[in-house]
């Protein structure tokens, strides 16, 4: 499951970088960035919880 999250994060960040050069996709790009940031935080928190148990 963790691998899938990192793939999604990587794809969203790549799309964000591509979209940063195309201003017509501005709103979608920022939504993708927010989703990627949320997934990163979630993955870091979930990873730290599983290692402490």
Protein Blocks (a to p, Z undefined) as FASTA:
>chain_A
ZZmmmmmmmmmmmmmmmmmmmmklmmmmmmmmmmmmmmmmmmmmmmmmmmmZZ
